[in-house]
Amino acid sequence: MTSLDLIKWVHLLGAAVWTGGLITLAALVVALRRAGADRSHLQAAARQFGRVSWTALGLIVATGIWQVERIGLSWTYGRLVFKLVLVGTVAVLAFLHQITAKQTSAAVRGALQGIILVLSVGIFGAATRLL
């Protein structure tokens, strides 16, 4: 396994943790709500997911930069720019969601999480069309 293979693997693992975590958290929140869980339980689950997901996003960004530089891909390459815009949008929306969650309704939080999830899946699609 080359160093590039290892970096690709870590990149994909981070993306799987991020997106898989979003799907898992969405299902978990629905189940917890139906079971009558307190908001504090939902917040605890979200906080723990935040720790894992921000770490995963950091790995994704670092390994993504490393791959672009290693492969020699132009930062102005249209498909790469599109993927970067999606990643940036998801990161900004996730950050906004995190800092406004206490002040927004469950419906608004759910809608924002849905948008983040759809865009995150879109990143996978953009990645498959990158090269």
Number of C-alpha atoms within 10 A of each C-alpha: 5 7 9 14 11 12 18 17 13 18 23 18 15 23 22 17 20 23 22 16 18 20 14 13 17 16 11 15 18 14 12 15 13 9 9 10 13 10 11 9 14 16 14 11 15 19 13 10 18 17 10 15 22 16 14 23 18 13 19 24 17 14 21 18 12 16 17 13 12 11 9 9 13 11 13 9 11 11 15 19 15 16 19 18 13 19 20 13 15 20 16 13 16 20 14 12 19 14 11 12 16 11 10 12 11 11 9 13 17 16 12 17 20 15 15 23 21 14 17 23 17 15 21 16 12 18 15 9 11 15 9
